[in-house]
Amino acid sequence: SNSDWIQLTNECNVPFGQDNAGNPFDYVEVFNSNSSTYGWNSDTAVCIGGDPYHPDKTKIEYAVDVDTFLLDAKEEPFKTHLQKDDTNFWLKVSANQDQVYTNMIVLSVDTKKPTFDIPVNDDTPSGREKNYCSCSSEADAVCDDRPFYYTVKVQNWGENIANGITVQDTLPPEVEYIPGTAEYSAEYSWSQKKALKWTKIEDGTGDTFPLASPFKVAETMGYCGGGDCPDTILVRFKVKPKAGLPKHAIIANTVQIGEAGGGVYLSNSSVPIRLHFDSSCPSIPDCPEPEKADCLGEDTTTCETDKDCTGGFKCVDGFCKEPEGGGDENLVTNSELTYDRGKGSPDKANIGIIPTPSVDLVLARFSLYDTASGTGDFSFNSITLSVQKDSAIKMTNIKLYYDKNSNGLLDADDPEVSSLDEVTTQSMPLAIAKNSRILKANSLHNFIVKGNAEYVGRVTSNNKLQISINSPEAIQASDKGTLTVKNSGNVQLASWKFEPEKGFIVTIGEKDPAVPGPKEINNTIPMMQIRMKSMEGGSTLTEITVKTTQASKKFGEGINRLSLIDDSNGNGVLDPGEQELGRCTFDATTTICAFDALNLTFANEGDQKYLLFVATLKLGSDETAQISIPTNKVILKNRSTPIYTLPVSSKLFTNTCVQGDTSCDGSGGGDNTGTTENDGCSTLFID
């Protein structure tokens, strides 16, 4: 027979290799009464003629004969002949000795509805739609003291287009969702087995888990065929095991994948993924949490040019991508790295007072400078910050950002380079994401740490939270040779206290102004923001005295005027229409400016105000200006009310360029005097 044809057979219609005379031939009695019948509850076929190889002709019936055959495209020998996306196939019927009076064929081709059950294949060796990603190297294991990712892969392995695809997940009671970590990708590389672009899934009200109800991931989804699934959808989110779980705990979870007209599919063929705790997890500094690159792909950043990308990545087709060779080809050799407080850091003497809880608080800033011969890059791999805190202080949702334009402010386009779910010890280990490690040598790089802080229980007066870099060993970095981290000692980055239950608070404001560059510093600019709060109410502020510090030029020398502004919206910016509460204009040099005619009322419990000190500066090259409110220089009408926490100082405003600071154009401080009070800036103030 023609090899392109397949003979249809079943248990009762077997191929005959010879005729009754012994002549060889290849023939199957398909449309014949020698076929099979099934009873209403039969499990196997009954061959009408008895043994199909030796049929009993007395049992063969000559009557109406209906033969039905089911051809399954997934089984051999039909698999290679019935391919998905085929538009036709041939069916040939022939007769030998039978008397064929009437021959009719009714053909029905059925395609299967969309199905999200992924078969085992090279792209998904486990065949799991719901999976996980953790620091543990054991199978189906996680670490009980750190986060892990749940991942979901959605592919349509049916034979019809799916519509309105949704994902819903009911988290097991043993874990808690880490807000802000849910995301999905509709751009998947089959060859790289990872996402090409991620989109954030916004949390529900109050940072609740956004997949608790069905979340639509695609309007339509084509079916898999031709060796890949072009409409693959990936979902991932981060969770952490709850404290106090037994070591033998099992965390079981199933995701629901829905389709507009096809009901709900339970992942992994309705078998929950069951995770256990690994008793031999790596140390937290070695793996604080799994890297996104190993959990379906690292974050991706859109771009227009290479300048929009960090970590040595290049702008390719609108996305920041790692160059061939991993970006290591430009590393310098045997460089020296120094660390210090970051741009925008508060004065070392300041202790910020914060409410409990404080959410999305800028906790600290630090900077790195790598000195190398020639041009090139270095790799910043991790940093472990030292945290001195009371056991009652809880720190969560820690994120490290790269201060892209080195302005000391957390801007919307500053990339997140590391994160930590919770600070559980006296250290804050932050592993840098792979796509953010490569930095230029001989340039100053600034970083900002943000997170949530809370004092659990009654706040005591001596509570304190301090963040620092305590030694060179805290920083892990590398180049092509041996990179050395210079010992700069213990560098204190920030100190905090939580608001007491009683008294009056004076502290640096959250929007304390950044120090401008040399081109802008000689101008009328905000110099310090303070936040004042009455914990019990019934307070009236009558006087504030400001001094220059020893590091600063005096009033009337480099600081020509100082005004006190009611920063009504608390943004740390001098806005039109904001009320000037007082002004000091200096005819001679002095170190004191007293605002002694104030009458600011804090009537109710918890009332707070922001005040902004605006100065007109005229600094020569390398000259500095700094103001401070000393102890006992904030006067309330009721002088028995305790005041926390003085002194407070502004940042050090310096008319100079810091080495390697890309935000400074190096045009020279004294040559850019900017605008002085004689340039008309006094019109900003209303007498």
C-alpha positions in Angstrom: 0.0 0.0 0.0 1.0 3.6 -0.4 3.0 4.7 2.7 1.2 8.0 2.8 -2.0 6.1 3.8 -2.8 4.7 7.2 -4.9 1.7 7.6 -7.6 2.1 10.2 -7.7 -0.8 12.7 -9.2 -1.7 16.0 -9.4 -4.9 18.1 -11.9 -6.6 15.8 -10.6 -5.3 12.5 -7.1 -6.6 12.1 -4.9 -6.4 9.1 -4.6 -9.6 7.1 -1.2 -10.4 5.6 -2.6 -13.0 3.1 -5.8 -14.1 1.5 -7.5 -17.4 1.8 -5.3 -18.8 -0.9 -2.2 -17.8 0.9 -1.3 -14.9 -1.4 0.3 -12.0 0.4 -1.7 -8.8 0.6 -2.3 -6.0 3.0 -5.9 -5.5 3.8 -8.2 -4.6 6.6 -11.9 -5.4 6.9 -13.0 -2.1 8.4 -16.4 -1.4 7.0 -17.7 -4.9 7.6 -19.9 -6.8 10.0 -16.8 -8.4 11.3 -16.5 -5.2 13.3 -17.1 -4.6 17.0 -20.1 -3.8 19.1 -20.4 -2.3 22.6 -23.0 -2.9 25.2 -24.3 0.1 27.2 -21.9 -0.8 30.1 -19.2 -2.7 28.2 -15.5 -1.9 28.8 -14.2 -3.9 25.9 -15.3 -4.6 22.4 -17.2 -7.7 21.3 -16.1 -8.9 17.9 -19.2 -10.1 16.1 -17.4 -12.7 14.1 -15.6 -14.1 17.1 -11.8 -14.4 16.8 -10.9 -11.7 14.2 -8.1 -13.9 12.9 -10.4 -16.9 12.5 -13.9 -15.4 12.1 -17.0 -17.6 12.4 -18.8 -16.9 9.2 -22.1 -18.2 10.7 -22.0 -15.3 13.1 -21.4 -12.6 10.4 -24.5 -10.6 9.8 -25.4 -9.0 6.5 -27.5 -6.1 7.4 -27.3 -2.4 8.1 -23.8 -1.8 9.2 -22.6 1.4 10.9 -18.9 1.7 11.7 -17.5 4.6 13.9 -13.9 5.3 14.3 -12.3 7.9 16.5 -8.9 9.2 15.3 -6.9 10.8 18.1 -4.3 13.3 16.7 -2.1 12.8 19.7 -1.6 9.1 19.2 0.4 7.2 16.7 0.1 6.4 13.8 -2.2 9.4 13.4 0.0 11.9 15.2 2.2 12.6 12.2 -0.7 12.8 9.8 -3.1 15.0 11.8 -1.2 18.2 12.6 -2.5 21.2 14.3 -3.4 24.0 11.7 -3.9 21.4 8.9 -6.8 22.4 6.7 -7.5 19.1 5.0 -6.8 15.4 4.9 -7.9 12.4 2.7 -10.0 9.4 3.7 -10.2 6.5 1.3 -12.8 3.7 1.5 -12.6 0.6 -0.6 -14.5 -2.8 -0.8 -13.4 -6.2 -1.9 -15.8 -9.1 -1.9 -18.6 -7.2 0.0 -21.7 -6.3 -1.8 -22.0 -2.6 -1.3 -25.5 -1.3 -1.9 -25.2 2.1 -0.3 -22.1 3.8 1.1 -22.3 7.0 3.1 -19.6 8.7 5.1 -20.4 11.2 7.8 -17.2 13.0 8.9 -16.9 15.1 12.1 -13.7 16.9 13.0 -13.7 18.1 16.6 -11.1 20.5 18.0 -10.5 20.7 21.8 -11.4 23.8 23.7 -8.7 26.0 25.3 -6.8 24.1 28.0 -4.1 25.4 30.3 -2.7 22.1 31.2 1.0 22.3 30.1 2.5 19.0 29.0 6.0 18.1 29.9 8.3 19.7 27.3 11.7 21.3 27.0 10.4 24.8 27.9 8.6 23.5 31.0 10.3 20.2 32.1 8.2 20.0 35.2 4.9 20.5 33.3 3.8 22.8 36.2 1.8 25.9 35.6 2.2 26.9 39.3 5.8 26.8 40.5 8.2 28.5 43.0 11.6 30.1 43.2 13.7 30.2 46.4 17.2 30.3 47.9 17.0 26.6 48.6 18.7 24.1 46.3 16.5 21.3 47.5 13.5 20.2 45.3 10.2 21.8 46.4 11.9 23.6 49.4 12.0 27.1 50.7 13.8 28.9 53.5 11.7 29.7 56.6 13.4 33.0 57.3 13.3 34.8 54.0 11.0 35.5 51.0 10.5 33.3 48.0 8.6 33.7 44.7 5.5 32.0 43.5 5.4 31.8 39.7 2.7 31.0 37.2 3.0 30.1 33.6 -0.1 30.4 31.4 -0.2 28.7 28.0 -3.1 27.5 25.9 -2.5 23.9 24.9 -6.0 23.4 23.5 -7.1 23.9 19.9 -9.2 27.0 20.1 -8.3 30.6 20.9 -8.9 31.5 24.5 -10.6 34.7 25.5 -10.6 36.8 28.7 -7.8 34.8 30.5 -7.6 35.4 34.3 -5.4 34.3 37.1 -6.6 34.0 40.7 -4.7 32.7 43.7 -5.8 32.0 47.2 -2.7 32.3 49.3 -2.1 29.5 51.9 -2.4 30.5 55.5 1.3 29.8 56.1 2.6 32.7 54.1 2.0 36.5 53.8 2.2 38.5 50.6 4.9 41.1 50.2 3.2 44.3 48.9 4.4 45.7 45.6 5.9 42.5 44.2 3.1 41.2 42.0 3.8 41.5 38.2 3.1 39.8 35.0 4.7 39.6 31.5 3.1 39.1 28.1 6.4 39.2 26.3 8.2 35.8 26.6 11.3 34.5 24.9 10.9 30.8 24.1 14.7 30.5 23.4 15.8 32.3 26.6 13.0 30.8 28.7 12.4 34.2 30.4 10.3 37.3 30.2 11.4 40.2 28.1 9.2 42.8 29.9 7.4 42.9 33.2 4.3 45.0 34.1 3.4 45.7 37.7 0.1 44.5 39.1 -1.2 47.2 41.4 -2.0 46.0 45.0 -5.5 46.2 46.3 -6.7 48.7 48.9 -4.3 48.7 51.9 -1.5 46.8 50.1 -3.7 43.7 49.8 -2.9 40.8 47.6 -4.1 41.8 44.0 -4.6 38.2 42.8 -7.1 37.3 45.5 -9.8 37.9 42.9 -9.5 37.1 39.2 -7.0 39.3 37.4 -7.2 39.5 33.7 -3.8 38.8 32.1 -4.9 38.7 28.4 -7.9 39.5 26.3 -7.1 36.6 23.9 -4.5 33.8 23.7 -3.7 31.7 20.7 -2.9 28.0 21.1 0.5 26.4 21.2 1.8 24.9 18.0 4.8 24.7 15.7 7.2 24.1 18.6 6.4 27.1 20.8 3.7 29.1 22.6 3.9 32.7 21.3 1.2 33.9 23.7 2.8 32.8 26.9 1.9 34.8 30.0 4.1 34.8 33.2 3.0 35.9 36.6 5.2 36.1 39.8 4.9 37.6 43.3 6.8 37.4 46.5 5.7 35.9 49.8 7.3 35.1 53.1 6.6 32.3 55.5 5.0 33.5 58.7 7.0 33.4 61.9 6.6 30.5 64.2 5.7 27.8 61.7 6.9 24.3 62.7 9.9 22.9 60.8 7.9 20.2 59.3 5.2 22.5 57.9 3.9 22.0 54.4 2.9 25.0 52.3 0.3 23.9 49.7 -1.0 26.1 46.9 -3.0 26.0 43.7 -3.7 28.8 41.2 -6.9 29.1 39.2 -6.6 30.0 35.5 -9.9 31.1 34.0 -11.3 31.6 30.5 -14.3 33.6 29.5 -16.3 30.6 28.2 -14.5 27.6 29.6 -14.7 27.7 33.4 -11.7 27.4 35.7 -8.6 25.2 35.4 -6.7 24.3 38.6 -3.0 24.4 38.1 -0.8 21.3 37.9 -3.7 19.0 37.0 -5.5 20.0 40.2 -2.5 18.8 42.4 -1.3 21.5 44.8 2.3 22.4 44.8 3.6 21.4 48.2 6.7 23.1 49.6 8.7 22.2 52.7 11.4 24.0 54.7 15.0 23.4 53.9 17.1 22.8 57.0 20.4 23.8 55.3 19.6 27.0 53.5 22.5 29.3 52.6 23.2 32.3 54.9 21.1 35.4 54.5 24.0 37.5 53.3 24.7 34.9 50.6 21.1 34.8 49.5 18.7 37.3 51.2 16.1 36.3 48.6 16.1 34.6 45.1 17.2 36.8 42.3 14.6 37.8 39.8 16.9 36.7 37.0 16.5 33.2 38.2 12.7 33.6 38.7 11.5 33.9 35.1 13.7 36.8 34.2 15.1 40.0 35.7 13.3 43.4 35.6 13.5 45.1 32.3 13.6 48.9 31.6 12.4 50.7 28.6 14.8 53.1 27.0 15.5 55.4 24.1 19.3 55.5 24.3 22.0 53.7 26.2 22.0 56.6 28.7 18.6 55.4 30.0 20.1 52.1 31.0 22.1 51.2 34.1 24.5 48.5 35.0 26.3 48.5 31.7 23.2 47.5 29.8 22.6 48.7 26.3 19.4 50.0 24.7 18.2 47.4 22.2 14.8 47.7 20.5 13.5 50.0 23.2 14.6 47.8 26.1 17.8 47.8 28.3 19.5 44.5 27.6 22.7 42.9 28.8 25.4 43.2 26.1 27.1 40.1 24.8 29.8 38.9 27.2 27.8 40.0 30.2 29.1 43.6 30.3 32.4 42.5 32.0 34.7 43.4 29.1 35.0 47.0 30.3 35.9 46.3 33.9 38.9 48.2 35.3 41.8 46.5 37.1 43.0 46.7 40.7 40.8 49.7 41.7 40.1 51.2 45.1 36.6 51.8 46.3 35.6 54.4 49.0 32.3 54.7 50.8 30.7 57.7 52.5 27.4 59.3 53.3 25.2 59.9 50.3 24.1 63.2 48.7 21.1 64.6 50.6 22.1 62.9 53.9 21.0 64.9 57.0 23.6 66.4 59.2 25.4 63.9 61.3 24.2 65.5 64.5 20.5 65.3 63.5 18.2 62.7 65.0 15.1 62.5 62.9 11.8 61.9 64.8 9.3 59.8 62.9 5.7 58.6 63.6 4.9 55.0 64.1 4.3 53.4 61.7 6.2 55.3 59.0 5.7 54.1 55.5 8.0 54.6 52.5 10.5 56.5 54.7 13.9 57.4 53.2 16.0 55.6 55.9 19.5 56.3 54.7 21.8 57.5 51.8 25.3 56.4 50.9 27.8 56.9 48.1 30.5 54.9 46.4 33.5 56.1 44.5 35.9 53.7 42.7 39.3 55.1 41.9 40.9 53.5 38.8 43.6 54.2 36.3 42.0 54.8 32.9 38.3 54.5 32.0 36.1 51.5 32.7 33.6 50.0 35.1 33.5 48.1 38.4 30.9 45.7 39.8 29.0 46.6 42.9 27.7 43.2 44.1 26.2 43.7 47.6 26.3 45.8 50.8 25.3 44.9 54.4 24.3 47.9 56.4 24.6 47.8 60.1 21.4 48.5 62.0 21.3 49.4 65.7 17.8 49.2 66.9 15.6 48.2 69.8 14.0 44.8 69.5 10.6 46.5 69.5 11.4 48.3 66.2 10.2 46.5 63.1 11.6 47.4 59.7 10.0 46.0 56.6 9.7 46.4 52.8 13.3 47.7 52.4 14.2 48.8 48.9 17.6 50.2 47.7 17.5 52.7 44.8 20.2 54.0 42.6 20.1 57.8 42.6 20.3 58.2 38.9 21.0 61.9 38.7 22.7 62.2 42.1 20.4 64.9 43.4 19.9 63.3 46.8 16.1 62.9 46.1 14.2 59.7 45.3 12.8 60.4 41.8 10.2 58.4 40.0 12.8 57.1 37.5 15.4 56.1 40.0 15.7 52.3 39.5 15.3 49.8 42.3 18.5 47.7 42.6 17.8 45.6 45.7 15.1 44.7 48.2 14.7 43.0 51.6 11.4 41.9 53.1 12.3 42.5 56.7 15.3 43.4 58.9 15.3 40.6 61.4 18.8 41.0 62.9 21.2 43.9 63.4 22.1 44.0 59.8 20.5 44.8 56.5 21.9 42.6 53.7 21.2 44.0 50.2 22.3 41.9 47.2 22.4 44.1 44.0 20.4 42.9 41.1 22.5 41.5 38.3 21.4 44.1 35.8 22.4 47.0 38.1 25.8 45.9 39.3 28.0 47.5 36.6 28.9 51.1 37.5 31.4 53.5 36.0 34.7 53.9 37.8 36.0 57.4 38.6 32.4 58.6 39.1 30.4 59.2 42.3 27.4 57.0 42.7 24.7 57.7 45.2 22.1 55.3 46.6 18.9 55.7 48.7 17.5 53.2 51.2 13.7 53.3 51.6 11.4 51.3 53.8 8.8 51.0 56.5 9.6 51.5 60.2 7.4 50.8 63.2 7.7 50.7 67.0 5.6 47.8 68.3 4.1 48.6 71.6 4.4 51.7 73.8 7.1 54.1 72.6 9.8 54.7 75.2 11.7 58.0 75.3 15.1 56.4 74.8 14.2 54.5 71.6 16.7 54.8 68.8 17.4 53.5 65.3 20.7 54.0 63.7 22.0 52.9 60.2 25.6 52.8 59.2 28.4 51.2 57.2 30.6 49.8 59.9 33.6 48.4 57.9 35.0 47.8 54.5 33.8 44.1 54.7 30.3 45.4 54.5 30.8 46.1 50.8 31.3 43.4 48.2 32.6 44.7 44.8 34.9 43.5 42.1 36.8 44.3 39.0 39.1 42.4 36.6 41.9 42.3 39.2 41.7 42.8 42.9 39.4 45.6 44.0 40.2 47.0 47.4 37.6 48.7 49.6 39.3 51.5 51.5 38.8 51.5 55.3 36.8 54.7 56.0 35.8 53.4 59.4 32.3 53.4 60.8 30.2 55.8 58.6 26.9 56.7 60.3 24.3 57.3 57.6 21.2 58.2 59.7 19.7 58.2 63.2 16.0 58.1 64.0 13.7 58.1 67.0 10.0 57.5 67.2 7.5 60.1 68.4 6.9 60.1 72.1 3.4 60.1 73.5 3.8 63.5 75.1 5.7 66.8 74.5 6.5 68.9 71.5 8.6 67.8 68.5 11.1 69.7 66.4 12.8 67.6 63.7 14.1 67.9 60.2 11.3 67.6 57.7 10.8 64.8 55.2 11.3 67.2 52.3 14.4 68.9 53.7 16.0 70.7 50.7 18.8 69.2 48.7 22.1 71.1 48.2 22.1 72.6 44.7 25.1 72.6 42.4 27.5 75.6 42.1 25.4 77.2 39.3 22.3 77.4 41.5 23.7 77.8 45.0 24.2 81.5 45.0 20.6 82.4 44.9 17.6 82.8 47.2 17.0 79.1 48.0 15.3 76.9 50.7 18.0 75.8 53.1 16.2 73.8 55.9 12.8 72.4 56.5 11.6 71.5 60.0 8.5 69.6 61.2 6.9 70.7 64.4 4.2 68.6 66.2 2.3 68.9 69.4 1.6 65.5 70.8 -1.0 66.7 73.3 -2.2 69.9 71.7 -2.6 73.3 73.5 0.9 74.6 72.4 1.8 78.0 71.0 5.2 78.6 69.4 6.5 82.1 70.2 10.2 82.2 69.2 12.9 80.4 67.2 16.5 81.4 67.2 18.8 80.2 64.4 22.6 80.2 64.4 25.4 79.5 61.9 27.6 76.6 62.7 31.4 76.7 63.0 31.7 75.3 59.5 29.6 78.1 58.0 30.1 81.6 56.8 28.4 84.0 59.2 25.2 85.9 58.7 26.0 89.1 56.7 29.0 87.4 55.2 28.0 84.5 53.0 24.3 84.4 54.1 22.8 87.8 53.3 19.3 87.2 54.4 17.2 84.5 56.2 13.4 84.2 56.1 11.0 81.9 57.9 8.2 80.6 55.7 5.0 78.7 56.6 5.5 75.7 54.3 1.8 75.1 54.2 1.9 72.0 51.9 5.0 70.5 53.4 6.8 70.1 50.1 10.1 71.8 51.1 9.8 74.2 48.1 9.2 78.0 48.2 5.8 78.3 46.5 4.1 81.6 45.5 1.7 82.8 48.1 3.3 81.1 51.1 3.3 83.3 54.2 6.6 84.8 55.4 6.6 84.6 59.2 9.8 86.5 59.8 13.0 87.8 58.2 16.5 88.6 59.3 18.4 91.1 57.1 22.0 91.6 58.2 23.8 95.0 58.2 26.9 93.4 59.9 28.3 90.0 60.5 26.6 87.9 63.2 25.9 84.3 64.1 22.4 84.7 65.4 19.0 85.3 63.7 16.0 85.4 66.1 12.4 85.1 64.9 10.9 86.4 68.2 7.4 87.6 67.1 5.8 84.2 66.3 2.3 83.2 67.3 1.8 79.7 65.8 -0.9 77.7 67.6 -1.0 73.9 67.8 -4.5 73.6 69.3 -5.3 69.9 69.0 -3.5 66.7 69.8 -1.3 65.7 66.9 -1.4 69.1 65.2 1.8 69.7 63.1 3.3 72.4 60.9 6.2 72.6 58.4 8.5 75.6 58.5 11.0 76.5 55.8 14.1 78.5 56.2 15.0 80.4 53.0 18.4 82.0 52.6 20.0 84.3 50.1 23.5 83.0 49.7 26.6 84.5 48.2 29.4 82.1 48.7 32.8 82.1 47.1 34.5 79.0 45.7 34.7 76.2 48.3 32.9 78.3 50.9 30.1 76.7 53.0 26.9 77.8 54.7 25.0 75.9 57.4 22.4 76.9 59.9 21.2 75.3 63.2 18.6 75.6 65.8 20.4 75.0 69.1 19.1 73.4 72.3 16.6 75.6 74.2 16.2 78.0 71.2 12.6 77.0 70.4 10.3 78.8 72.8 6.7 77.8 73.6 4.2 79.9 75.6 4.0 77.0 78.1 7.7 76.6 78.9 7.1 73.5 80.9 6.3 71.4 77.8 9.3 69.2 77.0 10.7 69.7 73.5 12.2 66.8 71.4 14.8 66.8 69.8 17.2 69.7 69.5 19.6 70.7 68.1 18.8 70.3 64.4 21.0 71.5 61.6 20.7 72.0 57.9 22.8 70.2 55.4 26.2 71.7 54.6 25.7 74.0 51.6 29.1 74.1 49.8 30.0 76.0 46.7 32.2 73.3 45.2 32.1 70.2 43.0 32.6 66.9 44.7 35.0 64.6 42.9 33.2 62.4 40.4 29.8 63.9 41.0 28.0 63.7 37.7 25.4 66.3 38.8 28.1 68.9 39.1 29.3 70.3 35.8 32.7 71.4 37.3 32.3 75.0 36.0 33.7 76.4 39.2 31.9 77.7 42.2 33.1 81.3 42.4 32.6 81.9 38.7 28.9 81.1 39.0 27.6 83.6 41.4 24.0 83.2 40.2 21.3 85.5 41.4 21.7 87.8 44.4 19.1 89.8 46.3 19.8 92.8 44.0 18.6 90.7 41.1 15.0 91.2 42.2 14.5 87.9 44.2 13.0 89.9 47.1 9.8 90.0 45.2 9.2 86.4 46.2 8.4 87.7 49.7 5.4 89.6 50.7 5.8 92.1 53.5 
